[in-house]
Amino acid sequence: MALSPQWLDQLRTRVTLSSVIMRTTKLQRAGHEWKACCPFHDEKTPSFTVNDAKGFYHCFGCGAHGDVIRWMTDQRGLQFMDAVKELAAEAGMDMPAPDPREAQRAQKRAGLHDAMGAAQEFFVSELASQRGQVARDYLAKRGFSSAIMREFGFGYAPDERQAIPKALASLPPQFLVEGGLRIAIDGKDPYDRFRDRLMLPIHDVRGRVIAFGGRILTPKEGAPKYLNSPETPLFDKGRTLYNVHRAGPAARKSERIVVVEGYMDVIALANAGIAEGVAPLGTALTENHIAELWRHVPCPTLCFDGDAAGQRAVRRAIERALPLLRPGHSLKIAWLPAGLDPDDLIKAQGVAAFEQVLEKAQPLMEALWSLEARAAPLDTPEAKAGLKARLLAHVETIEEPDVRSLYRRDLLDRFSAFAFPPRERSRESAPFQPRKDWRRERIEPVPRALVQRLETFSNGGSRPALLAEIIRHLVAFPQLIADHKPALHELGQADRESQLLIEPFLEWSETLEVRSESAIFDRRWGSRSAEHSALGFLGEATDAATAREDLADALGMLVERPALAAALKAATERFQIDPEGAIAEQQRLLKRIKRLDDHISEIAKDRIARAKPVRNTDFDASTRESGERIGQETDFH
């Protein structure tokens, strides 16, 4: 069914937004608008407003915002088309003519929904019967309250092959097969899929039964402990989250949603008073699952076991989430103690212990670092370089540019701090107490060999020219050197030509005594200090923080380039083992290298165009015994 933008706009104008919201939320008139306490989060003073003239609602507390259709999907939990149909009926508008094939599919889905509802009633009645005693004993052993048992709709499938068609004789037999309740094999009579199992209904976001999960009660050889319905016209396990129809409204109030490994974990949380639990159904967390979670909260928490299987599940979830990350939306990772599921932890230590696990949840980036740092021993330079290559490969999958840049910078900073820890000083020195009248009697000269090497290096191409410009900038503002020593060390180790420039520069910088009042240049530099630079390293900068970030970005690009080259070499070496994967990795890395080289070339040209020539005499002036300061005529910008 095609819904044009014009038709949807007409629908919005036909329905008064406040009248729809008033059905579930108490509104108070406030001038030309309405106000209320936000239904999406707990608050004591109203910050939720409704504007009928503009056709939207907005909460200044949690940021919830949308029109009447968004209200129906987010607050009521309806699918988009269901929300539109309900509003159209209220507005007296006819829905556009449906596609005959879609109408046929809708009719079939309606019949399947009836079959699922009837099956649920049958399973519940069987649990209460004499045949359900074993299932009731299991539930009592698990400690589930009667209220939780009713809320989650526990049932029992008897140990018979033809129980379902007998109980649901009024339904067409094909619905029982297409709904996953029965198994049909050519040449054999159909038989019930679920037998002698504790049954749990699986609902869609509207609360309709669309599938079932069954836990075996009497172990049998070859029979799985848990069995879910197969995929059907109603049930897509890659899109369905167990308990989302209950957890969604609870999550909007608590501003959290907790993803656990299975539906029994979800029920254990609910039994302990935590209503925001959901779980995937027989599959790893998918992109569609993550999108559904983000409809409810911007940063869901994944809570898996701390064992190897849990770590694999988290790794897969992180790899799925990275390309989808966008401003304000991410994941948190909470680790359970190895060998314990939520129910075990709550029974042993109480619900407070589980809450502590959630409070200690790691941001996604920190969890990514932890997983990769533990993936292999890091006792050699090659292993450390491998860690960096793996981290950068993850970063490159992030599609949102700002998020990708911030991840790259933070992970490279963390790697530099790990791989290049500060060296211990050979002798202790008392903390420096600056004096207002402090002046260096004789400045440290910039070695003539370093000046010449800078000039030569500048002519070696875009990357060398950019590195030479960075060194010149740091010579002008030596108070910045300490912040970038780890990255410079890393670049020197990765590239021999760069090392020939970096090592002499760092040796010279060790002789400086950088002070907050003055560095190697006197106060005649005035506003040209690092804190008041009018020009950032990559362009116009309005503040010192931006200028510093620009310099870090430029150096980060140079550091990333050899890491990408190493990753490309590793991908080439894997060609014999995994040709298809190696080729795909090569193509991705080559594209990234080209983009990076082009960017470096643009920056280098821009910096050189904006910089005045640096003459040797500018550096030589530093050796004058008269105490004159260098830089009077020098321009490093």
N, C-alpha and C positions, 0 to 999 in steps of 0.2 A: 504494500500500500504506500503510495507516494504522497507525502505531506509537503506541500510547497511552503516556503517562508511566508508568503502572503496569507495563506490559510491559517497558519499558526498565529500570525500577528492578529488576525481577525478574532481567533479564539481568545487570545489574551484580553482583547478589548471588550469582549462580550461578557467576561466573568470578572466580578469585583474581587480583587485579591483579599481585601480585609474580610469579606463575608466567608471566604473559604477558610482562612486562618482562624476565624472566630470559632469554628466548630470544635477545635481542640485546644485553643489558646485564648485566654481572656485578654482582650485588648481594651485600652483606655484611650479616649480621644485626646490628642495633643496638638491643638491648632489644626493645620491642614493634614496632619498625619495621625497615625495611631502608634501607641507604644505599649510594651509589655516586657515582662521578664523573659529572657530568651529561652525558647523551648529546646535549644540545642546544647545548652550548658547551664549549670547551676549558678544562679546569681540572686542577690537580694534586692538590688536596685535595677529598674528597667534600663536596658541598653539596646533593646530590640525595637526597631521602628518599621512601620508599614506605610508605604506611600501609594495610594490608589491612583493618583494622577500619573505618576511615573511608572507604576506597575511593578514595583519591586519591594522586597523586604531587605533589611540589613541589620546586622548586629554589630555594634561598635566594640563589643567585648571579645567575641570569638571569631568575628569576620564572616559569619554565615551570610550569604547573599544569594538572591535569585528571584525568579518570577513565579507565577502561579504554578507553572508546570514543574519547575524545580522544587517547589514546596511539596507537591504531591509525590515526587520521586524520593526526595531526601527525608521529609518528615513522615510521610505515610509509607514509604518503602515500596512504592509501586514501580513497575517497569515503565519506561517512557510511553509506550503505546497504550498501556492500560490507563495511565494518567490522562492521556489525551482523550481517550474514549469516554472516561468518566466526566471530564470537563465539557466535552462536546455535548454529551447528553444533557448536562445541566444548562448549557447555553442554548439548547435547541438547535444545534448545528448538525447537519448530516456529515458523516465521515465520507471522505472521498471514496469512490467506487473501489472495492477491494479487487485484488488480483484473484481470479477464480482458483488458481492453485494454492494461494495463501489461505483462501477461505476453506478449502478442503483440508489443508494442514491444521487450521485452527479447530475445525470440527473434530479431527482425529485427536488433537491434544485435549479437547474438552472430554472426549470419551475416556482417554487415558487418565485424566485427573479423577474422573468418577471411579475408575477401577482402583486407583491408588488409595482413594479415600475409603472405599469399601474394604480393601485389604487391611488397612490400618484398623478399622473397627473389628475385623475378624481377629487380628493378632492380639488386640487388647482383651477381647472376650476370652481368648484361649489362655492368656496369662492368668486370668481370674478363675479359670476352670481347674478341675482336678489335674488335668494333664500339665498345667503350668506350675506345679509345685516346685519342680527342680529349678525353674527360672526364678521363682519367688525366693527360694532359699539363697540363690546366688546374689540377688539384689540385697537381701538382708545382710549377707556376709560382707558386701561392699559398703554397707552403712548408708545407703541412699535413703533419704527421707521419703515419706509417702507423697509429699507435695512435689518433690523433684521427679518422682516416678510418674505422677500424673502430668506434670508440665512437659516432660520430654516424651511422653507417649509410649512407654515401654510396652512391649507385647511379647508373644511367644508363637513360634511356628512349630506345629506338632511334627513328630517324626513320621510323616506319611508322604507318599509321592503324589497323592491325588486329593489332598485336603483342600487346596485353593479352589479348584473347579467345583467341588461339592458345595463349598460355602458360598461361592459367587456364581451360582448357576445362571443367574439372570443376565450376566454380562457376556458379551461376545467372546468366544475363546481366543480370538486373535489379539484382543486387548490385553489379555493376561500374558501372552507371549511378548507382544511389543512393549509392554510395560516392564518386562524383566522379571515378572513373578514366576513364569514357567519357562522351561527349556524345551525347545523343539528340535529334534534331530531327524534327518531324513531316514525313513524306514523304521522309526521307533515312535512309540506313543509319547507325547509330551509329559513332563513330570515337573513337580514343584522344585524351584531353585533352592528355597530356604527350608531346611528340615532340622528339627530339634535345635533351634537357635533362639537366643534372646534377641528380640527384634527391636530396632530403633527406626522410626520414620525420619527421612531426610526431606527438608522443606526448601522451597524457593524463598526469595525475599518477601513474598506476599504471605508466607506461612502455609502454602499449599503443599501437600505431600507429593513428592515427585520420584522418590526412590526409597530404598531401605538398606539398612546395614544390619548384619546378623552376627552375633558372637556365639561360637559353638559352646555347648554346655557339656556334652559328653565327647571327649577327644576321640577321634577316629583316624586311622592311618591314612595319610594323604589328604585329609580334609583341612583347609585353612582355618586358623583360629578366628579370623574376621573375614566376612564375605559381604561385598557390596553389590548392589544392582549393577548390571551392565549399562553402558550408555544407551539412552533411548531418546525419542523425540522430546522428552521432558527433562532428562538428566544428562548434563554434560559435566563430567567430573573436573575438567580443566577450568570450569567457570563457577562451580558451586562450592561454597564454603559452608560447612556444617554449622548450624545454629546462628547464621548471620541475621535471620529475621528477628531473633530475640536480642542478639548482641548489639545490633546496630543502634536501636534506641538507647540502650544502656550506655553504649560507647559515647554517644553525643553528650550525655550528662557527665560522665566521668572523664571524658576527653582521652580515653585510652581504649585500645582493643588488643587482646592477647591471642596470638596464634600458637596453638599447641599441636602435638603430633597426631592425635586421634580423637574420635568423638567421646570415648570413655574419659579421656582427660578433660574435655570440655564439661562433661557432666559432673566430674569430681570438683571442678572449680565452682560450678553453679551450686553444688551441694555445700560448699564452704562459703558461699555468699559473694562469689566473684562472677558476675553475670555477663562480662564482656568477652568470654572465650569463644573462639572459633577454631576450626581445623579443616585442612584439606581432606579429601576423601580418596584415599588409595593412590595419590599422586603427589609429586613434589609441588611446591608452591609455584604457580604459573604467573605469567604477565597479567592475565585476566584476573587472577586472584588478587594480585597487588593493586590493580586498578580498583577493584571492588573495595578493598580495605581502605584505600585513600578516599573513597566516597564518604567514609565515616569519620576518620581521623587522619591528620597529616603525617603522623609518625607511628605506625603500628609497632608492637613489640613481638618479636618471634622468640618463643621460649621452648628450646629443644634440649635434649640431654647433652651433657658435656662429653659423652663418649665419642668414638670414631664415627658411628652412624649419625649422631647428632651433628657433628662437625661437617660431615658430607652434606647433610640436608641444609645447613646454614650456608655452606659454600655455594650450593646450587641456587639457593634463594638470592644470595648477594649477586651472583652472576646474572640472574634474571632481572634484578632490580636496577643494577647500575645504568643500563641504557635508558631506563625510564625516569631516572631522577630529575627533578625539576625544583626550582626555588620553593622552599618550604615543605617539600615532601621527601621523606626518607623512611628508613627502617631503624629500629633498635634491636639489639640482640641480647637476650637474657639467657644465661647458661645455668641449667639445673645441675646439681651434683651428679657425677657419673653413676649410673645404675639406678637412679631414682626418677620416677615420673611424678607429675604434680600430686597425684593422690597419695603416693608413698611419702612424699615430703610433708604434705599437710597432716597426714595421720601421725607421722613420727615427731614433727616439731611444731605443728600448728600452722594456721593460715598466715600468721605474722612472718614465718620463715619464708613462705612463698612470696609475700609482699616485698621482703628484703631482696629476694632474687630479682624481682621486677625493678626495684629502685636502683640496683646495680647494673642495669642493662647498658650495654656499650653502644655508642653511636656506630652507624654502619661502617664508617671509615676506620674506626679503631678496631672493629671486629675483623675487617679485611686485613689490616696490618697484622693482627694477632694470628690469623689463620695462615697467612703467607710466611710469617716469621717462624712459625712452628712446622711448616711443611717439610723442611729439610734442615740438616745441620748447617750452621753459618760460621764454620771455623776456618774458612779459606777465603781469599779475595774473590775467587771465581764464584763461590757460593753466595757471597754478599752481592756480587754483580747480578747473579741470577735472581736474587730477591728483588732487586731494583727493576730488572726487566719484567718480572711478573707483575709487579705493582703498576708499572707504566702501561703494560698491556691491558690491565683492568681499567685504568683511567681512560684509555683511548676508546673504550666502549660507551662512555657517557656521552650522550648526544647533546645535552644542553651545554652551550659554550661556557657560561659563567661557572656552573657547577664543576665542569671538567677542569677549568683552570684552577679553581680553588682546591680541588682534590689533588691535582698535580703538585701544586706548591706545598700543601700541607704534608703530603706523603714524601716528597723530596726533602723537606725540612726534617721530617722524622728520620728518614734514612740517613741523612748527613749526620745528624746527632748520634745515630747508632754506629755508623761506619767510621766516622771521623771524630771521635770524642776529643775534647780539649786536652792538650798535653799538659802534664804537670810541670810547673816551673821548677827550675833547678835550685832556686833559692827563694826563701820567703822574704817578702817585703811588707812593710807596714802600709796600711791603707793610706792613700794619698789624700791629704787635706788641702784643697785648693785655696790659694790666696789671691785676693783681688788684684794685687800688684805683681802677680807672677809673670815672668818673661823668661824665655829660654835665651841664655846668653849666646849660644851658638846653635843654629839649626842643623839638623842632619842633612847632609847633601844627598841629592838623588844621584846615584852612580851614573857616570857618563855611559858605561856599557848598557845600562838599563834604558837610558834615553835612546841610544842608537837602536837597541833591539825593538823598542816600541815603534820607532820610525820604520824599520824593516818589516816588522810584523804587520803593520797597518796596510802594507801593499800585497799581502798574501791571499786576498780574497775576502768574501763577506764575513765569514766566521772569525778569521784572525783580526780583521779590522774592527769587528764589534768587541772582541776581547780586549784589543788595545785601547779602545775608547773606554771600556769599563775600568781598566787599570788607570788610565789618565784621570778618570772621575774619582777613583779611590785615592790617588795621590793628592788630588785637590782637597778631598774631604776625608782625611785619614781616620776620623772618628767613626766612619762606617766600615772600616776594614774588618774589625772583629766579627761583625754580623755575617760576613761573607767568606770567612776563612774556610769553613768546612766545604762549601761548594767549590771554591777555588782549588782546594786540595783534591777533591773528587775529579774535577775537570783535568787537573794536571796528571793524575794517575791514569785517566782514560785516554789522553791524547799527548803523545810525546812532544810534538811541536809546541803545544800550549804550555807544557811543563817547562820548557826552556825560557819562557817569559814569566811564568807564575812563580817559580821557585826563587829567582833573584828578587822579585818584587816582595815576596813574603819575608825573605831574609832581611831586606831593607826595612820593612815595616816593623820588624821586631825591635829595631833600634829607636823607634819613636816613643815619645812620652806624650800621648794624646791627652789634652786637658779640655775641660768643658769651656774654659774661657778662650783658649787659643790652641790651634794645632801648629803645624809647621808654617802656617801663614799668619801674619799679624792681622790686627783688627781693621786694616785698610781694605780687607776683603768685604767687611761690613755684611750686607745682605746676601753675600755670596756664600755664607756658611750653609752647612747641610740642613739646618733647620729652617732657613729662609730662602732656599733656592727658588728663583722665579721660574726656572725651567726644570721639569722632571726629566728623567733620563730618556724616556720614550716619547716625550712630547710635553705640551703645556701641563703643568701641575699647579693646582691651586693651594696645596698644603704640603708640608714636609712628609706626612705619612704616605701620600700618593707618590711623591718623588721616590721615596724609599721602596715602595712596592714596585714601581716601574723598573728600578735598578735590579731588584730581586728577580723580576720576570725575565729581563734580558739575560741575566746570568743563568737562570733556570733553563732557558732554551738551549744555551750552549752545553749545559750539563746533560740535557736529555738526548742531544744528537748522538753521542757515542753509544749511549745505552740502546737507542733504536738500532744502530748499526750492529751491535752485538746480538740483539734479538733477531735481526734479519739473518745474520750468519747462522744462528742456532736453528732458525726455521729451514734454512737451506740444507743444513746437515740432517734434518729429519726427513728429507725427501724420500729416501729409500724405504723408510718405515711407514710413513703416512703421506703419500704423494698429494692426495687431495687436500688434506689439512695443511700441509706445508705450503702448497701453492696459494691457498686462501690467506694464510698468515703472511706470506711474502707480499701479496698484493696489498693487504691492509697496511703493512709496515712501509712499503714503498710510497703509498699515498701520503701517509703521515710524514715521512721524511721529506717529501717534496713540499708539502705545506709548510713544514718547519723551516726548510731552507729558504723558501720564498719569503717567509716572514722575517727571518734573520737578515736576508739581503736588503729588504725594505728598511728595516731599522738601521742597519749599518750605513746605508746611503743617506738616510735622514740625519743621523748623528754627525756624519762627516760634513754634510752640507751646512749644518748649524754650528760647527766648531771652527774656530780660527786656528791657523797653523800654530803648532807648538815648536818654538825654536830652542835649539840646544842652549843658547845663552840664557833662556829663562831658567833652565835647571842649573846652569853653571853659576848663576848669580847666588845660588845657595852657599857657595864656598867662600864668599867674600867675608874677610875677617871683620869688616866694619859692622857686621850685624844686620845689614840690610836683608829684608825678607824677599824670598822669591815670590813670584806670582803677581808683582805689581803690574806687569804687562801681559801676563799669561792668561789665557781664557780656555778653560777645560770644557766649556759648554759650547 
